[in-house]
């Protein structure tokens, strides 16, 4: 993509090199888009935000924001709002002064500063809290003030670094929806770092999965969850079964599961049109919610269904709507789903239709 034609954020070949870690990334965020960066601790999410904001200088690559070369723009003039994990509010200032701080630095006239501050207080649901000190606020209120402060100067890009990590689960869910509402209302381009997969799936336009300084996969929440392109992506999001396999006929989309001396051929999988599998070796993948469980005497599941007969139930976990059933089959671990609680030690057959299975490469895209 030509950065001159990219109305949003565009990173190309950005590298930050340390003695024991290398960040090497390329991605774009379109104007008004909400994109989440996810991945394990230490994968480079916060380093990415620091490079974009100017807190760190990259060793290689180019960065453009709305056609401006960020590498030529000083940190204070990048039109970027940053919400930190600990909020970083000024404890000696009241809410009004915290929110208006960036406007005063930019020497915006007083009447416009007051108007913008009051508008944002109303937007975040804290109208009338102007003079309250930050120490008198709850965690959720502090998070909203930090968001308003970052939005006050009308940034072209909003960066959020795990802003909800210190909050309890119920408050997290409420505030993530609030963040998404405000982002949509203001149409601000947003890059959101989180370690919470459910959070990323629920509020993102697209998700970027990072691992060890590089990108594993970029896609919509539906693409990321239902069509992982690498083993890491498949394991990182949600519960799944991954079995070592090798393609034996790409035209008919069948593969063979193999483990030591055991093989089971003609396992059907789905392959989207205009896509190719990078390697003949990889994993046979499916989600537990797409499975069916039968007694060992009833395995008739229809054409193109993959059957795992005589699987032994080893665990049963209730999730509120049913049970995740762990099974042992030929030395493999399978994960299925059942509305009925099953007793460990029971023998069952697990069925999953080929349209709900994928062949996932072990290699990165």
Protein Blocks (a to p, Z undefined) as FASTA:
>chain_A
ZZklmgcdddehiacddfkbccdddddddehiacddeddehilpmmmmmmmnopaccfbd
cddeehiafklpcfklnopacddfklopafkbcfklmmmmmmmmnopafklmmmmmmmmm
mmnopghilmpcfklpcfklmmmmmmmmmmmnopabdcdehkllmpcfklmmmmmmmmmm
mmmmnopacddddfbfklmmmmpmbdcddeehiafbgcdfklmmmmccbfklmmmnocdd
ddddddfbfklopadddehjbccehiacdddehiacfbfbdcddddfklpccddfklccg
bghiacdehiacfbdcdehjaccddddeehiacddddfbdcdehiacdddddfklcccdd
fbdZZ
